[in-house]
Amino acid sequence: MSILSAILFILSIFIILVVMIQAKGSGLSIVPGTGDFGKFERRGGELVLHRITIGLITIFVVTAVIAYFIA
């Protein structure tokens, strides 16, 4: 059980780091009247970070569910 806890801790640190290095200011930048509608595409590094984030969160959730059923 302590191994799963360590894995969850390490994954949570990685998730926090990956989310923090993603582009800032992209959350509420699309407001009516700015002409930015439809610009939801991710390219290059932003796409890679997005996919890494999804992968890390998926691994985190699976590990947490396994830890729940073992405990």
PDB file of N, CA, C and O in Angstrom:
ATOM      1  N   MET A   1       0.823  -1.199   0.000  1.00  0.00           N
ATOM      2  CA  MET A   1       0.000   0.000   0.000  1.00  0.00           C
ATOM      3  C   MET A   1       0.870   1.267   0.000  1.00  0.00           C
ATOM      4  O   MET A   1       0.504   2.279  -0.598  1.00  0.00           O
ATOM      5  N   SER A   2       2.018   1.200   0.673  1.00  0.00           N
ATOM      6  CA  SER A   2       2.873   2.391   0.713  1.00  0.00           C
ATOM      7  C   SER A   2       3.464   2.689  -0.668  1.00  0.00           C
ATOM      8  O   SER A   2       3.758   3.843  -0.983  1.00  0.00           O
ATOM      9  N   ILE A   3       3.639   1.652  -1.488  1.00  0.00           N
ATOM     10  CA  ILE A   3       4.146   1.873  -2.850  1.00  0.00           C
ATOM     11  C   ILE A   3       3.106   2.636  -3.673  1.00  0.00           C
ATOM     12  O   ILE A   3       3.448   3.555  -4.417  1.00  0.00           O
ATOM     13  N   LEU A   4       1.835   2.249  -3.533  1.00  0.00           N
ATOM     14  CA  LEU A   4       0.781   2.972  -4.265  1.00  0.00           C
ATOM     15  C   LEU A   4       0.665   4.409  -3.785  1.00  0.00           C
ATOM     16  O   LEU A   4       0.421   5.312  -4.586  1.00  0.00           O
ATOM     17  N   SER A   5       0.837   4.630  -2.495  1.00  0.00           N
ATOM     18  CA  SER A   5       0.790   5.998  -1.971  1.00  0.00           C
ATOM     19  C   SER A   5       1.930   6.835  -2.532  1.00  0.00           C
ATOM     20  O   SER A   5       1.744   8.002  -2.876  1.00  0.00           O
ATOM     21  N   ALA A   6       3.103   6.235  -2.621  1.00  0.00           N
ATOM     22  CA  ALA A   6       4.249   6.955  -3.189  1.00  0.00           C
ATOM     23  C   ALA A   6       4.014   7.259  -4.660  1.00  0.00           C
ATOM     24  O   ALA A   6       4.328   8.356  -5.122  1.00  0.00           O
ATOM     25  N   ILE A   7       3.464   6.301  -5.403  1.00  0.00           N
ATOM     26  CA  ILE A   7       3.160   6.523  -6.818  1.00  0.00           C
ATOM     27  C   ILE A   7       2.143   7.651  -6.978  1.00  0.00           C
ATOM     28  O   ILE A   7       2.302   8.517  -7.839  1.00  0.00           O
ATOM     29  N   LEU A   8       1.102   7.640  -6.151  1.00  0.00           N
ATOM     30  CA  LEU A   8       0.096   8.701  -6.215  1.00  0.00           C
ATOM     31  C   LEU A   8       0.702  10.066  -5.897  1.00  0.00           C
ATOM     32  O   LEU A   8       0.365  11.066  -6.532  1.00  0.00           O
ATOM     33  N   PHE A   9       1.591  10.100  -4.919  1.00  0.00           N
ATOM     34  CA  PHE A   9       2.240  11.356  -4.555  1.00  0.00           C
ATOM     35  C   PHE A   9       3.088  11.884  -5.708  1.00  0.00           C
ATOM     36  O   PHE A   9       3.018  13.066  -6.043  1.00  0.00           O
ATOM     37  N   ILE A  10       3.883  11.015  -6.311  1.00  0.00           N
ATOM     38  CA  ILE A  10       4.747  11.417  -7.422  1.00  0.00           C
ATOM     39  C   ILE A  10       3.912  11.868  -8.621  1.00  0.00           C
ATOM     40  O   ILE A  10       4.231  12.868  -9.263  1.00  0.00           O
ATOM     41  N   LEU A  11       2.836  11.120  -8.921  1.00  0.00           N
ATOM     42  CA  LEU A  11       1.959  11.513 -10.027  1.00  0.00           C
ATOM     43  C   LEU A  11       1.319  12.868  -9.771  1.00  0.00           C
ATOM     44  O   LEU A  11       1.194  13.677 -10.690  1.00  0.00           O
ATOM     45  N   SER A  12       0.911  13.122  -8.536  1.00  0.00           N
ATOM     46  CA  SER A  12       0.277  14.408  -8.237  1.00  0.00           C
ATOM     47  C   SER A  12       1.256  15.560  -8.422  1.00  0.00           C
ATOM     48  O   SER A  12       0.877  16.626  -8.906  1.00  0.00           O
ATOM     49  N   ILE A  13       2.513  15.353  -8.040  1.00  0.00           N
ATOM     50  CA  ILE A  13       3.527  16.393  -8.248  1.00  0.00           C
ATOM     51  C   ILE A  13       3.723  16.653  -9.748  1.00  0.00           C
ATOM     52  O   ILE A  13       3.786  17.804 -10.179  1.00  0.00           O
ATOM     53  N   PHE A  14       3.820  15.570 -10.541  1.00  0.00           N
ATOM     54  CA  PHE A  14       3.982  15.730 -11.984  1.00  0.00           C
ATOM     55  C   PHE A  14       2.780  16.434 -12.613  1.00  0.00           C
ATOM     56  O   PHE A  14       2.949  17.281 -13.489  1.00  0.00           O
ATOM     57  N   ILE A  15       1.571  16.091 -12.174  1.00  0.00           N
ATOM     58  CA  ILE A  15       0.368  16.740 -12.709  1.00  0.00           C
ATOM     59  C   ILE A  15       0.397  18.233 -12.405  1.00  0.00           C
ATOM     60  O   ILE A  15       0.099  19.054 -13.272  1.00  0.00           O
ATOM     61  N   ILE A  16       0.754  18.580 -11.183  1.00  0.00           N
ATOM     62  CA  ILE A  16       0.824  19.993 -10.806  1.00  0.00           C
ATOM     63  C   ILE A  16       1.846  20.727 -11.665  1.00  0.00           C
ATOM     64  O   ILE A  16       1.577  21.827 -12.147  1.00  0.00           O
ATOM     65  N   LEU A  17       3.014  20.126 -11.859  1.00  0.00           N
ATOM     66  CA  LEU A  17       4.058  20.769 -12.664  1.00  0.00           C
ATOM     67  C   LEU A  17       3.641  20.955 -14.121  1.00  0.00           C
ATOM     68  O   LEU A  17       3.863  22.015 -14.706  1.00  0.00           O
ATOM     69  N   VAL A  18       3.037  19.923 -14.698  1.00  0.00           N
ATOM     70  CA  VAL A  18       2.631  20.010 -16.111  1.00  0.00           C
ATOM     71  C   VAL A  18       1.539  21.056 -16.295  1.00  0.00           C
ATOM     72  O   VAL A  18       1.550  21.796 -17.279  1.00  0.00           O
ATOM     73  N   VAL A  19       0.604  21.125 -15.363  1.00  0.00           N
ATOM     74  CA  VAL A  19      -0.468  22.119 -15.476  1.00  0.00           C
ATOM     75  C   VAL A  19       0.098  23.528 -15.306  1.00  0.00           C
ATOM     76  O   VAL A  19      -0.344  24.464 -15.972  1.00  0.00           O
ATOM     77  N   MET A  20       1.080  23.674 -14.410  1.00  0.00           N
ATOM     78  CA  MET A  20       1.632  25.006 -14.172  1.00  0.00           C
ATOM     79  C   MET A  20       2.453  25.532 -15.347  1.00  0.00           C
ATOM     80  O   MET A  20       2.537  26.746 -15.536  1.00  0.00           O
ATOM     81  N   ILE A  21       3.069  24.636 -16.152  1.00  0.00           N
ATOM     82  CA  ILE A  21       3.872  25.141 -17.265  1.00  0.00           C
ATOM     83  C   ILE A  21       3.064  25.338 -18.548  1.00  0.00           C
ATOM     84  O   ILE A  21       3.600  25.799 -19.556  1.00  0.00           O
ATOM     85  N   GLN A  22       1.795  24.995 -18.512  1.00  0.00           N
ATOM     86  CA  GLN A  22       0.962  25.225 -19.691  1.00  0.00           C
ATOM     87  C   GLN A  22       0.705  26.711 -19.861  1.00  0.00           C
ATOM     88  O   GLN A  22       0.910  27.499 -18.938  1.00  0.00           O
ATOM     89  N   ALA A  23       0.259  27.080 -21.035  1.00  0.00           N
ATOM     90  CA  ALA A  23       0.053  28.488 -21.371  1.00  0.00           C
ATOM     91  C   ALA A  23      -0.905  29.158 -20.412  1.00  0.00           C
ATOM     92  O   ALA A  23      -1.965  28.624 -20.088  1.00  0.00           O
ATOM     93  N   LYS A  24      -0.519  30.319 -19.972  1.00  0.00           N
ATOM     94  CA  LYS A  24      -1.361  31.087 -19.057  1.00  0.00           C
ATOM     95  C   LYS A  24      -2.222  32.049 -19.869  1.00  0.00           C
ATOM     96  O   LYS A  24      -1.851  32.451 -20.972  1.00  0.00           O
ATOM     97  N   GLY A  25      -3.364  32.408 -19.317  1.00  0.00           N
ATOM     98  CA  GLY A  25      -4.216  33.375 -19.971  1.00  0.00           C
ATOM     99  C   GLY A  25      -5.104  32.795 -21.047  1.00  0.00           C
ATOM    100  O   GLY A  25      -5.760  33.544 -21.772  1.00  0.00           O
ATOM    101  N   SER A  26      -5.141  31.475 -21.171  1.00  0.00           N
ATOM    102  CA  SER A  26      -5.963  30.889 -22.220  1.00  0.00           C
ATOM    103  C   SER A  26      -7.340  30.494 -21.704  1.00  0.00           C
ATOM    104  O   SER A  26      -8.169  30.004 -22.471  1.00  0.00           O
ATOM    105  N   GLY A  27      -7.591  30.696 -20.432  1.00  0.00           N
ATOM    106  CA  GLY A  27      -8.845  30.246 -19.852  1.00  0.00           C
ATOM    107  C   GLY A  27     -10.039  31.086 -20.250  1.00  0.00           C
ATOM    108  O   GLY A  27     -10.997  30.570 -20.825  1.00  0.00           O
ATOM    109  N   LEU A  28      -9.995  32.375 -19.951  1.00  0.00           N
ATOM    110  CA  LEU A  28     -11.140  33.243 -20.207  1.00  0.00           C
ATOM    111  C   LEU A  28     -10.873  34.229 -21.344  1.00  0.00           C
ATOM    112  O   LEU A  28     -11.523  35.270 -21.438  1.00  0.00           O
ATOM    113  N   SER A  29      -9.911  33.894 -22.207  1.00  0.00           N
ATOM    114  CA  SER A  29      -9.563  34.832 -23.269  1.00  0.00           C
ATOM    115  C   SER A  29     -10.594  34.874 -24.382  1.00  0.00           C
ATOM    116  O   SER A  29     -10.594  35.803 -25.189  1.00  0.00           O
ATOM    117  N   ILE A  30     -11.464  33.889 -24.437  1.00  0.00           N
ATOM    118  CA  ILE A  30     -12.466  33.858 -25.502  1.00  0.00           C
ATOM    119  C   ILE A  30     -13.781  34.399 -24.936  1.00  0.00           C
ATOM    120  O   ILE A  30     -14.570  33.662 -24.344  1.00  0.00           O
ATOM    121  N   VAL A  31     -13.992  35.674 -25.128  1.00  0.00           N
ATOM    122  CA  VAL A  31     -15.210  36.322 -24.666  1.00  0.00           C
ATOM    123  C   VAL A  31     -15.917  36.907 -25.874  1.00  0.00           C
ATOM    124  O   VAL A  31     -15.278  37.193 -26.887  1.00  0.00           O
ATOM    125  N   PRO A  32     -17.223  37.090 -25.782  1.00  0.00           N
ATOM    126  CA  PRO A  32     -17.963  37.647 -26.922  1.00  0.00           C
ATOM    127  C   PRO A  32     -17.410  39.010 -27.337  1.00  0.00           C
ATOM    128  O   PRO A  32     -17.134  39.871 -26.502  1.00  0.00           O
ATOM    129  N   GLY A  33     -17.261  39.176 -28.633  1.00  0.00           N
ATOM    130  CA  GLY A  33     -16.800  40.454 -29.159  1.00  0.00           C
ATOM    131  C   GLY A  33     -15.312  40.513 -29.454  1.00  0.00           C
ATOM    132  O   GLY A  33     -14.836  41.503 -30.009  1.00  0.00           O
ATOM    133  N   THR A  34     -14.564  39.470 -29.095  1.00  0.00           N
ATOM    134  CA  THR A  34     -13.124  39.520 -29.340  1.00  0.00           C
ATOM    135  C   THR A  34     -12.740  38.889 -30.666  1.00  0.00           C
ATOM    136  O   THR A  34     -11.625  39.098 -31.144  1.00  0.00           O
ATOM    137  N   GLY A  35     -13.630  38.129 -31.265  1.00  0.00           N
ATOM    138  CA  GLY A  35     -13.315  37.494 -32.536  1.00  0.00           C
ATOM    139  C   GLY A  35     -12.459  36.249 -32.393  1.00  0.00           C
ATOM    140  O   GLY A  35     -11.907  35.763 -33.380  1.00  0.00           O
ATOM    141  N   ASP A  36     -12.340  35.728 -31.190  1.00  0.00           N
ATOM    142  CA  ASP A  36     -11.508  34.549 -30.949  1.00  0.00           C
ATOM    143  C   ASP A  36     -12.292  33.247 -30.947  1.00  0.00           C
ATOM    144  O   ASP A  36     -11.754  32.212 -30.555  1.00  0.00           O
ATOM    145  N   PHE A  37     -13.528  33.271 -31.365  1.00  0.00           N
ATOM    146  CA  PHE A  37     -14.325  32.042 -31.363  1.00  0.00           C
ATOM    147  C   PHE A  37     -13.773  31.065 -32.385  1.00  0.00           C
ATOM    148  O   PHE A  37     -13.406  31.459 -33.492  1.00  0.00           O
ATOM    149  N   GLY A  38     -13.716  29.816 -32.024  1.00  0.00           N
ATOM    150  CA  GLY A  38     -13.248  28.790 -32.927  1.00  0.00           C
ATOM    151  C   GLY A  38     -11.759  28.535 -32.851  1.00  0.00           C
ATOM    152  O   GLY A  38     -11.249  27.678 -33.573  1.00  0.00           O
ATOM    153  N   LYS A  39     -11.058  29.242 -32.010  1.00  0.00           N
ATOM    154  CA  LYS A  39      -9.613  29.046 -31.895  1.00  0.00           C
ATOM    155  C   LYS A  39      -9.305  28.133 -30.708  1.00  0.00           C
ATOM    156  O   LYS A  39      -8.621  28.529 -29.764  1.00  0.00           O
ATOM    157  N   PHE A  40      -9.812  26.928 -30.773  1.00  0.00           N
ATOM    158  CA  PHE A  40      -9.600  25.975 -29.696  1.00  0.00           C
ATOM    159  C   PHE A  40      -8.533  24.942 -30.059  1.00  0.00           C
ATOM    160  O   PHE A  40      -8.330  23.982 -29.315  1.00  0.00           O
ATOM    161  N   GLU A  41      -7.858  25.121 -31.177  1.00  0.00           N
ATOM    162  CA  GLU A  41      -6.863  24.154 -31.621  1.00  0.00           C
ATOM    163  C   GLU A  41      -5.616  24.257 -30.761  1.00  0.00           C
ATOM    164  O   GLU A  41      -5.198  25.343 -30.360  1.00  0.00           O
ATOM    165  N   ARG A  42      -5.032  23.094 -30.490  1.00  0.00           N
ATOM    166  CA  ARG A  42      -3.747  23.058 -29.802  1.00  0.00           C
ATOM    167  C   ARG A  42      -2.722  22.563 -30.815  1.00  0.00           C
ATOM    168  O   ARG A  42      -2.975  21.617 -31.561  1.00  0.00           O
ATOM    169  N   ARG A  43      -1.579  23.205 -30.833  1.00  0.00           N
ATOM    170  CA  ARG A  43      -0.539  22.816 -31.778  1.00  0.00           C
ATOM    171  C   ARG A  43       0.803  22.777 -31.071  1.00  0.00           C
ATOM    172  O   ARG A  43       1.026  23.490 -30.092  1.00  0.00           O
ATOM    173  N   GLY A  44       1.681  21.949 -31.570  1.00  0.00           N
ATOM    174  CA  GLY A  44       3.057  21.908 -31.084  1.00  0.00           C
ATOM    175  C   GLY A  44       3.164  21.502 -29.630  1.00  0.00           C
ATOM    176  O   GLY A  44       2.608  20.493 -29.198  1.00  0.00           O
ATOM    177  N   GLY A  45       3.892  22.314 -28.891  1.00  0.00           N
ATOM    178  CA  GLY A  45       4.148  22.024 -27.486  1.00  0.00           C
ATOM    179  C   GLY A  45       2.899  22.016 -26.631  1.00  0.00           C
ATOM    180  O   GLY A  45       2.801  21.247 -25.674  1.00  0.00           O
ATOM    181  N   GLU A  46       1.948  22.862 -26.968  1.00  0.00           N
ATOM    182  CA  GLU A  46       0.709  22.916 -26.209  1.00  0.00           C
ATOM    183  C   GLU A  46      -0.061  21.605 -26.340  1.00  0.00           C
ATOM    184  O   GLU A  46      -0.650  21.134 -25.366  1.00  0.00           O
ATOM    185  N   LEU A  47      -0.063  21.018 -27.523  1.00  0.00           N
ATOM    186  CA  LEU A  47      -0.731  19.735 -27.740  1.00  0.00           C
ATOM    187  C   LEU A  47      -0.038  18.623 -26.960  1.00  0.00           C
ATOM    188  O   LEU A  47      -0.698  17.765 -26.374  1.00  0.00           O
ATOM    189  N   VAL A  48       1.286  18.641 -26.955  1.00  0.00           N
ATOM    190  CA  VAL A  48       2.043  17.623 -26.216  1.00  0.00           C
ATOM    191  C   VAL A  48       1.746  17.725 -24.720  1.00  0.00           C
ATOM    192  O   VAL A  48       1.501  16.713 -24.063  1.00  0.00           O
ATOM    193  N   LEU A  49       1.769  18.942 -24.186  1.00  0.00           N
ATOM    194  CA  LEU A  49       1.469  19.127 -22.767  1.00  0.00           C
ATOM    195  C   LEU A  49       0.048  18.702 -22.432  1.00  0.00           C
ATOM    196  O   LEU A  49      -0.200  18.126 -21.373  1.00  0.00           O
ATOM    197  N   HIS A  50      -0.881  18.984 -23.333  1.00  0.00           N
ATOM    198  CA  HIS A  50      -2.276  18.597 -23.116  1.00  0.00           C
ATOM    199  C   HIS A  50      -2.406  17.079 -23.041  1.00  0.00           C
ATOM    200  O   HIS A  50      -3.092  16.553 -22.165  1.00  0.00           O
ATOM    201  N   ARG A  51      -1.752  16.381 -23.953  1.00  0.00           N
ATOM    202  CA  ARG A  51      -1.810  14.921 -23.962  1.00  0.00           C
ATOM    203  C   ARG A  51      -1.095  14.321 -22.761  1.00  0.00           C
ATOM    204  O   ARG A  51      -1.557  13.325 -22.204  1.00  0.00           O
ATOM    205  N   ILE A  52       0.026  14.910 -22.353  1.00  0.00           N
ATOM    206  CA  ILE A  52       0.721  14.430 -21.162  1.00  0.00           C
ATOM    207  C   ILE A  52      -0.160  14.610 -19.936  1.00  0.00           C
ATOM    208  O   ILE A  52      -0.213  13.729 -19.077  1.00  0.00           O
ATOM    209  N   THR A  53      -0.848  15.737 -19.844  1.00  0.00           N
ATOM    210  CA  THR A  53      -1.743  15.985 -18.718  1.00  0.00           C
ATOM    211  C   THR A  53      -2.855  14.945 -18.669  1.00  0.00           C
ATOM    212  O   THR A  53      -3.150  14.404 -17.604  1.00  0.00           O
ATOM    213  N   ILE A  54      -3.469  14.664 -19.801  1.00  0.00           N
ATOM    214  CA  ILE A  54      -4.531  13.662 -19.847  1.00  0.00           C
ATOM    215  C   ILE A  54      -3.994  12.289 -19.448  1.00  0.00           C
ATOM    216  O   ILE A  54      -4.646  11.565 -18.695  1.00  0.00           O
ATOM    217  N   GLY A  55      -2.812  11.927 -19.946  1.00  0.00           N
ATOM    218  CA  GLY A  55      -2.219  10.644 -19.607  1.00  0.00           C
ATOM    219  C   GLY A  55      -1.903  10.528 -18.124  1.00  0.00           C
ATOM    220  O   GLY A  55      -2.196   9.506 -17.503  1.00  0.00           O
ATOM    221  N   LEU A  56      -1.304  11.575 -17.548  1.00  0.00           N
ATOM    222  CA  LEU A  56      -0.979  11.545 -16.123  1.00  0.00           C
ATOM    223  C   LEU A  56      -2.230  11.455 -15.251  1.00  0.00           C
ATOM    224  O   LEU A  56      -2.247  10.728 -14.258  1.00  0.00           O
ATOM    225  N   ILE A  57      -3.261  12.185 -15.619  1.00  0.00           N
ATOM    226  CA  ILE A  57      -4.495  12.143 -14.834  1.00  0.00           C
ATOM    227  C   ILE A  57      -5.161  10.777 -14.951  1.00  0.00           C
ATOM    228  O   ILE A  57      -5.714  10.275 -13.972  1.00  0.00           O
ATOM    229  N   THR A  58      -5.116  10.174 -16.128  1.00  0.00           N
ATOM    230  CA  THR A  58      -5.676   8.836 -16.298  1.00  0.00           C
ATOM    231  C   THR A  58      -4.935   7.823 -15.432  1.00  0.00           C
ATOM    232  O   THR A  58      -5.560   7.011 -14.749  1.00  0.00           O
ATOM    233  N   ILE A  59      -3.609   7.870 -15.457  1.00  0.00           N
ATOM    234  CA  ILE A  59      -2.814   6.965 -14.625  1.00  0.00           C
ATOM    235  C   ILE A  59      -3.091   7.217 -13.149  1.00  0.00           C
ATOM    236  O   ILE A  59      -3.176   6.272 -12.365  1.00  0.00           O
ATOM    237  N   PHE A  60      -3.233   8.489 -12.760  1.00  0.00           N
ATOM    238  CA  PHE A  60      -3.524   8.829 -11.371  1.00  0.00           C
ATOM    239  C   PHE A  60      -4.859   8.244 -10.917  1.00  0.00           C
ATOM    240  O   PHE A  60      -4.951   7.660  -9.837  1.00  0.00           O
ATOM    241  N   VAL A  61      -5.892   8.402 -11.746  1.00  0.00           N
ATOM    242  CA  VAL A  61      -7.218   7.900 -11.382  1.00  0.00           C
ATOM    243  C   VAL A  61      -7.209   6.374 -11.290  1.00  0.00           C
ATOM    244  O   VAL A  61      -7.777   5.808 -10.355  1.00  0.00           O
ATOM    245  N   VAL A  62      -6.573   5.710 -12.245  1.00  0.00           N
ATOM    246  CA  VAL A  62      -6.507   4.242 -12.221  1.00  0.00           C
ATOM    247  C   VAL A  62      -5.763   3.768 -10.977  1.00  0.00           C
ATOM    248  O   VAL A  62      -6.194   2.822 -10.317  1.00  0.00           O
ATOM    249  N   THR A  63      -4.654   4.419 -10.657  1.00  0.00           N
ATOM    250  CA  THR A  63      -3.892   4.048  -9.463  1.00  0.00           C
ATOM    251  C   THR A  63      -4.695   4.299  -8.195  1.00  0.00           C
ATOM    252  O   THR A  63      -4.644   3.492  -7.267  1.00  0.00           O
ATOM    253  N   ALA A  64      -5.431   5.396  -8.137  1.00  0.00           N
ATOM    254  CA  ALA A  64      -6.250   5.697  -6.967  1.00  0.00           C
ATOM    255  C   ALA A  64      -7.360   4.667  -6.796  1.00  0.00           C
ATOM    256  O   ALA A  64      -7.662   4.269  -5.671  1.00  0.00           O
ATOM    257  N   VAL A  65      -7.974   4.228  -7.898  1.00  0.00           N
ATOM    258  CA  VAL A  65      -9.029   3.217  -7.808  1.00  0.00           C
ATOM    259  C   VAL A  65      -8.445   1.891  -7.338  1.00  0.00           C
ATOM    260  O   VAL A  65      -9.050   1.209  -6.510  1.00  0.00           O
ATOM    261  N   ILE A  66      -7.283   1.521  -7.852  1.00  0.00           N
ATOM    262  CA  ILE A  66      -6.619   0.294  -7.400  1.00  0.00           C
ATOM    263  C   ILE A  66      -6.286   0.377  -5.911  1.00  0.00           C
ATOM    264  O   ILE A  66      -6.496  -0.582  -5.169  1.00  0.00           O
ATOM    265  N   ALA A  67      -5.766   1.526  -5.479  1.00  0.00           N
ATOM    266  CA  ALA A  67      -5.440   1.706  -4.062  1.00  0.00           C
ATOM    267  C   ALA A  67      -6.685   1.629  -3.193  1.00  0.00           C
ATOM    268  O   ALA A  67      -6.635   1.111  -2.077  1.00  0.00           O
ATOM    269  N   TYR A  68      -7.792   2.136  -3.693  1.00  0.00           N
ATOM    270  CA  TYR A  68      -9.053   2.085  -2.938  1.00  0.00           C
ATOM    271  C   TYR A  68      -9.507   0.650  -2.739  1.00  0.00           C
ATOM    272  O   TYR A  68      -9.907   0.279  -1.635  1.00  0.00           O
ATOM    273  N   PHE A  69      -9.453  -0.162  -3.782  1.00  0.00           N
ATOM    274  CA  PHE A  69      -9.930  -1.517  -3.668  1.00  0.00           C
ATOM    275  C   PHE A  69      -8.985  -2.427  -2.894  1.00  0.00           C
ATOM    276  O   PHE A  69      -9.416  -3.427  -2.319  1.00  0.00           O
ATOM    277  N   ILE A  70      -7.692  -2.083  -2.876  1.00  0.00           N
ATOM    278  CA  ILE A  70      -6.753  -2.868  -2.085  1.00  0.00           C
ATOM    279  C   ILE A  70      -6.910  -2.553  -0.594  1.00  0.00           C
ATOM    280  O   ILE A  70      -6.778  -3.438   0.252  1.00  0.00           O
ATOM    281  N   ALA A  71      -7.192  -1.295  -0.284  1.00  0.00           N
ATOM    282  CA  ALA A  71      -7.293  -0.876   1.123  1.00  0.00           C
ATOM    283  C   ALA A  71      -8.545  -1.337   1.763  1.00  0.00           C
ATOM    284  O   ALA A  71      -8.773  -1.064   2.941  1.00  0.00           O
TER     285      ALA A  71
END
